[in-house]
Structure formats: C-alpha cells, structure tokens
C-alpha cells in the first residue's frame, strides 16, 4: 500500500498497524490522532481508494503473507494478524489475495527451495 500523505492518516495507520490483534475502529483511531471520524473516513477513501475496514483487512493480509513466507502455519499467521478463527482468516485472505493462505505458503516455500538450489 502507498504511504499516506496526510499526517493524521499516517498516525492512524501506524496506530492500527501497531497491534493487528486489536480491533481498532475509526472512532478509536480518531480519538488518538486528533482527527474526526468523518475526516479519517474521507482520508482513507481519498488516499487509498478504500474504506478503513477494507484497508485494515488488506494490511492484515499483507502482514500474514510475510509471516507465511517466513514459515508460520496458516493458523499462526491468522492468529498473529488478529483473526479469531482460522476459517475467518482463510476467507479474508482468499478474498483479498486470490488464493488460500495454504496455497500461498506452498508457493513461497517452493520459491525458497528453488532459490536455494545450486545452479545447474
């Protein structure tokens, strides 16, 4: 995702990403970064072209991708990124990334093996 240009939005994004397991709402973010809910909602749409919940899901999936590439299990990645159940994580990941987290993890592991193989 692109870096936010507005300082209030940058602070809101940092607060939201600080602990992905916490269900930070626009109301909570607004209270902690000196902007109104309406302003933050507008900034998410203007700068990212999506709502805050859409942005948050995208960020959580991105962080889960990193964890999966580093070897985390699907369940671990989902829990670490704030999903209450593995099935909710799999559904959100698949909708956002276009493949299941298991398929993504398999692809990443195969790419790692190929990169580590001696040249032929």
KALIN-V160148 format. One record per pair of residues at least 4 apart in sequence whose ideal C-beta (glycine too) atoms are under 6 Angstrom apart, sorted by sequence separation. I is the first residue (numbers start at 1). J is the second residue. D is the distance in whole Angstrom. If there is no record, write none. Layout:
i->I j->J d->D
i->I j->J d->D
This chain:
i->24 j->28 d->5
i->29 j->33 d->6
i->35 j->39 d->4
i->42 j->46 d->6
i->43 j->47 d->6
i->44 j->48 d->5
i->50 j->54 d->4
i->68 j->72 d->6
i->72 j->76 d->4
i->76 j->80 d->6
i->89 j->93 d->6
i->93 j->97 d->5
i->99 j->103 d->4
i->4 j->9 d->4
i->24 j->29 d->6
i->30 j->35 d->5
i->35 j->40 d->5
i->50 j->55 d->5
i->67 j->72 d->4
i->72 j->77 d->4
i->78 j->83 d->4
i->83 j->88 d->5
i->99 j->104 d->5
i->4 j->10 d->4
i->30 j->36 d->6
i->83 j->89 d->4
i->94 j->100 d->5
i->30 j->37 d->5
i->48 j->55 d->5
i->16 j->24 d->5
i->44 j->52 d->5
i->78 j->86 d->5
i->93 j->101 d->5
i->4 j->13 d->6
i->68 j->77 d->5
i->27 j->37 d->6
i->30 j->40 d->5
i->67 j->77 d->4
i->90 j->100 d->6
i->26 j->37 d->5
i->29 j->40 d->6
i->44 j->55 d->6
i->75 j->86 d->5
i->78 j->89 d->3
i->64 j->77 d->4
i->67 j->80 d->6
i->15 j->29 d->6
i->26 j->40 d->5
i->12 j->29 d->4
i->15 j->32 d->6
i->64 j->81 d->5
i->63 j->81 d->5
i->12 j->33 d->5
i->60 j->81 d->4
i->11 j->33 d->4
i->60 j->82 d->6
i->8 j->33 d->5
i->26 j->52 d->5
i->8 j->35 d->4
i->74 j->101 d->5
i->12 j->40 d->6
i->74 j->102 d->5
i->61 j->93 d->5
i->68 j->101 d->6
i->9 j->43 d->4
i->57 j->92 d->6
i->61 j->96 d->4
i->61 j->97 d->6
i->68 j->104 d->6
i->6 j->43 d->5
i->68 j->105 d->4
i->9 j->47 d->6
i->69 j->108 d->4
i->20 j->60 d->5
i->4 j->47 d->5
i->20 j->63 d->6
i->20 j->81 d->5
i->21 j->82 d->4
i->20 j->82 d->4
